[in-house]
Amino acid sequence: MADTAVPLPPTPTARSPLARAEHFVWLTARVLERHLFAYHFRGGAAAPVETALDAYRTPDGGYGHALDPALRDPDSQVPHTVYALRVLDAVGRRNGPLVEQMCRYLASVSTSDGALPGALTATGPVVGLLHRNGVWHAWLFRATEFCWLRTESLRSRDPYEIRAAVAFLDSVPDRRRAEAAADRLGRLLREQHLAVLDPAARTPGERRLLPHDYAPTPRSLARAWFTDDEMARSLDFLAAAQEQDGGWPVHSPAPGTPNAVLEARPGVTIGALRTLHAHGRTIT
């Protein structure tokens, strides 16, 4: 039978972005994202999020079972485990036995220089997240050195690689070195036109990212790459992307099936709300 998606009923347009998104989440989200939404926006507790996340854990310390909606198999994979790390970070459960087990799993699938499959794109955000939370593991030393070497020699035209480098630089302990590396990357981004500075001119299938994609919070080093007007246009575009059903769309690279896209949208919606709120936009 073909994999089809049923259109969702629209939400009243007069309601706030948060209320419309909440309606969408209750209609479509997995238990995990329901609890995440409640944690971020309705004063929910962290424990239900952890309980829901535990269902995706695998015996080797990683995560599977389509935790990352783009991957449908049950086995441990790096994207699933990275998703789990982000969830734990989001609810303040940043250390302890679970994170230690995840680090052991990541070490087991990394190369000799500490890189995860996907190189900097996969490794940078994980290493940054672990440093931000004060996690220490033998693998992290190798992975950190890999990220420094790759970031400081980066000449890539891949926006996703630059975004991963920023995620690393935003949290790595050596702040002076991080600021110097970020300054160089900002010039590279400008020279190679790797950010969409006029969202109205964005073309279908565009791989370049918007300013808020590089700097999801104003504390990011990437925020300095963009003027206030450029960031305002980017955030205006993000706010306007909320669809009639209350959720935000999944942009490239997107999961392959309609059901996977629908499963991914609540997480994307939570992320959009958090970005808007972090930049001082009204969502309530």
Contacts in CASP RR format, 6 or more apart in sequence:
PFRMAT RR
TARGET T0000
AUTHOR 0000-0000-0000
METHOD contacts of the structure
MODEL  1
MADTAVPLPPTPTARSPLARAEHFVWLTARVLERHLFAYHFRGGAAAPVE
TALDAYRTPDGGYGHALDPALRDPDSQVPHTVYALRVLDAVGRRNGPLVE
QMCRYLASVSTSDGALPGALTATGPVVGLLHRNGVWHAWLFRATEFCWLR
TESLRSRDPYEIRAAVAFLDSVPDRRRAEAAADRLGRLLREQHLAVLDPA
ARTPGERRLLPHDYAPTPRSLARAWFTDDEMARSLDFLAAAQEQDGGWPV
HSPAPGTPNAVLEARPGVTIGALRTLHAHGRTIT
3 257 0 8 1.000
3 258 0 8 1.000
3 259 0 8 1.000
4 258 0 8 1.000
5 258 0 8 1.000
5 259 0 8 1.000
5 261 0 8 1.000
5 262 0 8 1.000
7 245 0 8 1.000
8 24 0 8 1.000
8 27 0 8 1.000
8 28 0 8 1.000
8 245 0 8 1.000
9 27 0 8 1.000
9 245 0 8 1.000
10 244 0 8 1.000
10 245 0 8 1.000
10 246 0 8 1.000
11 19 0 8 1.000
11 20 0 8 1.000
11 23 0 8 1.000
11 24 0 8 1.000
11 244 0 8 1.000
11 245 0 8 1.000
11 246 0 8 1.000
12 20 0 8 1.000
13 20 0 8 1.000
13 244 0 8 1.000
15 23 0 8 1.000
16 283 0 8 1.000
16 284 0 8 1.000
17 239 0 8 1.000
17 242 0 8 1.000
17 246 0 8 1.000
17 273 0 8 1.000
17 276 0 8 1.000
17 283 0 8 1.000
17 284 0 8 1.000
18 41 0 8 1.000
18 273 0 8 1.000
18 283 0 8 1.000
18 284 0 8 1.000
19 284 0 8 1.000
20 242 0 8 1.000
20 246 0 8 1.000
20 247 0 8 1.000
21 37 0 8 1.000
21 242 0 8 1.000
21 246 0 8 1.000
21 247 0 8 1.000
21 248 0 8 1.000
21 269 0 8 1.000
21 270 0 8 1.000
21 273 0 8 1.000
22 37 0 8 1.000
22 41 0 8 1.000
22 42 0 8 1.000
23 245 0 8 1.000
23 246 0 8 1.000
24 245 0 8 1.000
24 246 0 8 1.000
24 247 0 8 1.000
24 265 0 8 1.000
24 266 0 8 1.000
24 269 0 8 1.000
25 33 0 8 1.000
25 34 0 8 1.000
25 37 0 8 1.000
25 266 0 8 1.000
25 269 0 8 1.000
25 270 0 8 1.000
26 34 0 8 1.000
27 245 0 8 1.000
28 262 0 8 1.000
28 265 0 8 1.000
28 266 0 8 1.000
29 37 0 8 1.000
29 266 0 8 1.000
29 267 0 8 1.000
30 52 0 8 1.000
30 263 0 8 1.000
30 266 0 8 1.000
31 52 0 8 1.000
32 49 0 8 1.000
32 52 0 8 1.000
32 53 0 8 1.000
32 56 0 8 1.000
32 67 0 8 1.000
32 87 0 8 1.000
33 266 0 8 1.000
33 267 0 8 1.000
33 270 0 8 1.000
34 266 0 8 1.000
35 44 0 8 1.000
35 48 0 8 1.000
35 49 0 8 1.000
35 52 0 8 1.000
36 49 0 8 1.000
36 87 0 8 1.000
36 90 0 8 1.000
36 91 0 8 1.000
36 267 0 8 1.000
36 270 0 8 1.000
37 266 0 8 1.000
37 270 0 8 1.000
38 44 0 8 1.000
38 48 0 8 1.000
39 45 0 8 1.000
39 46 0 8 1.000
39 48 0 8 1.000
39 49 0 8 1.000
39 90 0 8 1.000
39 91 0 8 1.000
40 90 0 8 1.000
40 270 0 8 1.000
40 273 0 8 1.000
40 274 0 8 1.000
41 273 0 8 1.000
46 91 0 8 1.000
46 92 0 8 1.000
46 93 0 8 1.000
49 87 0 8 1.000
49 90 0 8 1.000
49 91 0 8 1.000
50 88 0 8 1.000
50 91 0 8 1.000
50 93 0 8 1.000
53 63 0 8 1.000
53 67 0 8 1.000
53 84 0 8 1.000
53 87 0 8 1.000
53 88 0 8 1.000
55 65 0 8 1.000
56 63 0 8 1.000
56 64 0 8 1.000
56 65 0 8 1.000
56 66 0 8 1.000
56 67 0 8 1.000
56 80 0 8 1.000
56 84 0 8 1.000
57 63 0 8 1.000
57 64 0 8 1.000
57 84 0 8 1.000
57 98 0 8 1.000
58 64 0 8 1.000
58 65 0 8 1.000
58 74 0 8 1.000
58 75 0 8 1.000
58 76 0 8 1.000
60 76 0 8 1.000
60 105 0 8 1.000
60 108 0 8 1.000
61 76 0 8 1.000
61 81 0 8 1.000
61 101 0 8 1.000
61 102 0 8 1.000
61 104 0 8 1.000
61 105 0 8 1.000
62 76 0 8 1.000
62 80 0 8 1.000
62 81 0 8 1.000
62 84 0 8 1.000
62 101 0 8 1.000
62 102 0 8 1.000
62 105 0 8 1.000
63 76 0 8 1.000
63 77 0 8 1.000
63 80 0 8 1.000
63 81 0 8 1.000
63 83 0 8 1.000
63 84 0 8 1.000
63 102 0 8 1.000
64 71 0 8 1.000
64 73 0 8 1.000
64 74 0 8 1.000
64 75 0 8 1.000
64 76 0 8 1.000
64 77 0 8 1.000
64 80 0 8 1.000
64 81 0 8 1.000
65 74 0 8 1.000
65 80 0 8 1.000
66 72 0 8 1.000
66 73 0 8 1.000
66 74 0 8 1.000
66 80 0 8 1.000
66 260 0 8 1.000
66 263 0 8 1.000
67 80 0 8 1.000
67 83 0 8 1.000
67 84 0 8 1.000
68 77 0 8 1.000
68 79 0 8 1.000
68 80 0 8 1.000
68 82 0 8 1.000
68 83 0 8 1.000
69 255 0 8 1.000
69 260 0 8 1.000
69 261 0 8 1.000
69 263 0 8 1.000
69 264 0 8 1.000
70 79 0 8 1.000
70 253 0 8 1.000
70 254 0 8 1.000
70 255 0 8 1.000
70 256 0 8 1.000
70 260 0 8 1.000
70 264 0 8 1.000
71 77 0 8 1.000
71 79 0 8 1.000
71 80 0 8 1.000
72 257 0 8 1.000
72 260 0 8 1.000
76 105 0 8 1.000
78 106 0 8 1.000
78 109 0 8 1.000
78 116 0 8 1.000
78 117 0 8 1.000
78 118 0 8 1.000
78 122 0 8 1.000
79 122 0 8 1.000
81 102 0 8 1.000
81 105 0 8 1.000
81 106 0 8 1.000
82 122 0 8 1.000
82 125 0 8 1.000
82 126 0 8 1.000
84 102 0 8 1.000
85 99 0 8 1.000
85 102 0 8 1.000
85 126 0 8 1.000
85 129 0 8 1.000
85 130 0 8 1.000
86 129 0 8 1.000
88 94 0 8 1.000
88 98 0 8 1.000
88 99 0 8 1.000
89 129 0 8 1.000
89 132 0 8 1.000
89 133 0 8 1.000
94 132 0 8 1.000
94 133 0 8 1.000
94 134 0 8 1.000
94 135 0 8 1.000
95 133 0 8 1.000
95 134 0 8 1.000
95 135 0 8 1.000
99 130 0 8 1.000
99 133 0 8 1.000
99 135 0 8 1.000
100 137 0 8 1.000
103 130 0 8 1.000
103 135 0 8 1.000
103 137 0 8 1.000
103 139 0 8 1.000
103 140 0 8 1.000
104 137 0 8 1.000
104 139 0 8 1.000
106 116 0 8 1.000
106 126 0 8 1.000
106 139 0 8 1.000
106 143 0 8 1.000
107 114 0 8 1.000
107 137 0 8 1.000
107 138 0 8 1.000
107 139 0 8 1.000
109 116 0 8 1.000
109 117 0 8 1.000
110 116 0 8 1.000
110 123 0 8 1.000
110 139 0 8 1.000
110 142 0 8 1.000
110 143 0 8 1.000
113 142 0 8 1.000
113 145 0 8 1.000
113 146 0 8 1.000
114 123 0 8 1.000
114 139 0 8 1.000
114 142 0 8 1.000
114 143 0 8 1.000
114 145 0 8 1.000
114 146 0 8 1.000
115 122 0 8 1.000
115 123 0 8 1.000
115 143 0 8 1.000
115 146 0 8 1.000
115 150 0 8 1.000
116 122 0 8 1.000
116 123 0 8 1.000
116 126 0 8 1.000
116 143 0 8 1.000
119 150 0 8 1.000
119 161 0 8 1.000
120 146 0 8 1.000
120 147 0 8 1.000
120 150 0 8 1.000
120 151 0 8 1.000
120 154 0 8 1.000
120 161 0 8 1.000
120 164 0 8 1.000
120 165 0 8 1.000
120 168 0 8 1.000
121 158 0 8 1.000
121 160 0 8 1.000
121 161 0 8 1.000
121 164 0 8 1.000
122 164 0 8 1.000
123 143 0 8 1.000
123 146 0 8 1.000
123 147 0 8 1.000
123 150 0 8 1.000
123 164 0 8 1.000
123 168 0 8 1.000
124 143 0 8 1.000
124 147 0 8 1.000
124 164 0 8 1.000
124 165 0 8 1.000
124 167 0 8 1.000
124 168 0 8 1.000
125 164 0 8 1.000
125 167 0 8 1.000
125 168 0 8 1.000
126 143 0 8 1.000
127 140 0 8 1.000
127 143 0 8 1.000
127 144 0 8 1.000
127 147 0 8 1.000
127 168 0 8 1.000
127 172 0 8 1.000
128 147 0 8 1.000
128 167 0 8 1.000
128 168 0 8 1.000
128 170 0 8 1.000
128 171 0 8 1.000
128 172 0 8 1.000
129 167 0 8 1.000
129 171 0 8 1.000
130 137 0 8 1.000
130 140 0 8 1.000
131 140 0 8 1.000
131 144 0 8 1.000
131 171 0 8 1.000
131 172 0 8 1.000
131 173 0 8 1.000
132 170 0 8 1.000
132 171 0 8 1.000
144 172 0 8 1.000
147 165 0 8 1.000
147 168 0 8 1.000
147 172 0 8 1.000
148 172 0 8 1.000
148 177 0 8 1.000
150 165 0 8 1.000
151 165 0 8 1.000
151 168 0 8 1.000
151 169 0 8 1.000
151 181 0 8 1.000
151 185 0 8 1.000
152 181 0 8 1.000
152 184 0 8 1.000
154 161 0 8 1.000
154 162 0 8 1.000
154 165 0 8 1.000
154 185 0 8 1.000
154 188 0 8 1.000
155 188 0 8 1.000
156 162 0 8 1.000
157 192 0 8 1.000
157 194 0 8 1.000
159 194 0 8 1.000
159 195 0 8 1.000
159 207 0 8 1.000
159 208 0 8 1.000
159 209 0 8 1.000
159 213 0 8 1.000
160 207 0 8 1.000
160 209 0 8 1.000
162 185 0 8 1.000
162 188 0 8 1.000
162 189 0 8 1.000
162 194 0 8 1.000
162 214 0 8 1.000
163 209 0 8 1.000
163 213 0 8 1.000
163 214 0 8 1.000
165 181 0 8 1.000
165 185 0 8 1.000
166 182 0 8 1.000
166 185 0 8 1.000
166 214 0 8 1.000
166 215 0 8 1.000
166 220 0 8 1.000
166 221 0 8 1.000
166 222 0 8 1.000
169 178 0 8 1.000
169 179 0 8 1.000
169 181 0 8 1.000
169 182 0 8 1.000
169 185 0 8 1.000
169 221 0 8 1.000
170 178 0 8 1.000
170 219 0 8 1.000
170 220 0 8 1.000
170 221 0 8 1.000
170 222 0 8 1.000
172 178 0 8 1.000
178 221 0 8 1.000
179 221 0 8 1.000
182 221 0 8 1.000
182 222 0 8 1.000
182 224 0 8 1.000
183 224 0 8 1.000
185 222 0 8 1.000
186 222 0 8 1.000
186 225 0 8 1.000
188 194 0 8 1.000
189 195 0 8 1.000
189 214 0 8 1.000
189 225 0 8 1.000
190 225 0 8 1.000
193 208 0 8 1.000
194 208 0 8 1.000
194 209 0 8 1.000
195 208 0 8 1.000
195 209 0 8 1.000
195 210 0 8 1.000
195 211 0 8 1.000
195 214 0 8 1.000
195 225 0 8 1.000
195 226 0 8 1.000
196 202 0 8 1.000
196 206 0 8 1.000
196 208 0 8 1.000
196 209 0 8 1.000
196 210 0 8 1.000
196 234 0 8 1.000
197 211 0 8 1.000
197 226 0 8 1.000
197 230 0 8 1.000
197 233 0 8 1.000
198 233 0 8 1.000
199 210 0 8 1.000
199 233 0 8 1.000
199 234 0 8 1.000
199 236 0 8 1.000
199 237 0 8 1.000
200 237 0 8 1.000
202 208 0 8 1.000
202 210 0 8 1.000
202 237 0 8 1.000
205 252 0 8 1.000
206 252 0 8 1.000
207 252 0 8 1.000
210 234 0 8 1.000
210 237 0 8 1.000
210 238 0 8 1.000
211 222 0 8 1.000
211 225 0 8 1.000
211 226 0 8 1.000
211 230 0 8 1.000
211 231 0 8 1.000
211 234 0 8 1.000
212 231 0 8 1.000
212 234 0 8 1.000
212 235 0 8 1.000
212 238 0 8 1.000
212 275 0 8 1.000
212 279 0 8 1.000
214 220 0 8 1.000
214 222 0 8 1.000
214 225 0 8 1.000
214 226 0 8 1.000
215 221 0 8 1.000
215 222 0 8 1.000
215 223 0 8 1.000
215 225 0 8 1.000
215 226 0 8 1.000
215 231 0 8 1.000
216 271 0 8 1.000
216 274 0 8 1.000
216 275 0 8 1.000
216 278 0 8 1.000
217 223 0 8 1.000
217 275 0 8 1.000
217 278 0 8 1.000
217 279 0 8 1.000
218 278 0 8 1.000
218 279 0 8 1.000
223 231 0 8 1.000
226 234 0 8 1.000
231 279 0 8 1.000
235 275 0 8 1.000
235 276 0 8 1.000
235 279 0 8 1.000
235 281 0 8 1.000
238 272 0 8 1.000
238 275 0 8 1.000
238 276 0 8 1.000
239 276 0 8 1.000
239 281 0 8 1.000
241 248 0 8 1.000
241 249 0 8 1.000
241 272 0 8 1.000
242 248 0 8 1.000
242 272 0 8 1.000
243 249 0 8 1.000
246 269 0 8 1.000
247 265 0 8 1.000
247 266 0 8 1.000
247 268 0 8 1.000
247 269 0 8 1.000
248 265 0 8 1.000
248 268 0 8 1.000
248 269 0 8 1.000
248 271 0 8 1.000
248 272 0 8 1.000
249 265 0 8 1.000
249 268 0 8 1.000
250 261 0 8 1.000
250 264 0 8 1.000
250 265 0 8 1.000
250 268 0 8 1.000
254 261 0 8 1.000
254 264 0 8 1.000
255 261 0 8 1.000
255 263 0 8 1.000
255 264 0 8 1.000
273 283 0 8 1.000
276 283 0 8 1.000
277 283 0 8 1.000
END
